[in-house]
């Protein structure tokens, strides 16, 4: 349930994004490039002119990912479509996470409720 090789300390200066499963990433890990394509912030690919800032590790990232896992375990429904490596499959899902709002959350919960009914 955990990728230990992706783990970092919450010491205030550790960045996330060296390794990830994009279907379980928190919202702040997404960015829109100059071509309006939503992408994942990557520590491995980052340079000062990459077009995005790195994200500091925080407990909130784990809480988001845990919520995604619990949604799947409790309902059999995923927040977004992922492949066998738990990476996002569709551009629409990248955009959905980039544009996430309270209304998006309510819509998703309503869809899950309808799926379970």
Steps between C-alpha positions, in 0.01 A plus 500: 500500500801728513782579262791520744740599223288812446495594870660822627530668840268783598797713600395819326738476205436162339323504164258241368475373145801276451269202456121503494178331400316785333151360568565551874686833492369804686375795299808718552712252304331603174595801289408637160784559253528772235305285255209471750576134561457384859803311624642356822774688684805275493801535726696274268437717192515837676737778396482869594338572163256206509199731527385383843609514861574192704259396775617459859401178675207535738270264690209632290638314196472170684148584620386566142652174379350309794161648413537371143585153631214501751254608231605200293497256793163613633313546174687318225508834313816694419523878508661498153583228249842348548694232320673195647777730632243731666580780255233717342375368168302788355574867441153582638607369839815716501276799427243392762767493770658828384162676509376327820247702701251444777238447226720228346515326837122515544448368146735209560335409828160512331624269223637255757169508689309429178742218412441336837120538489 
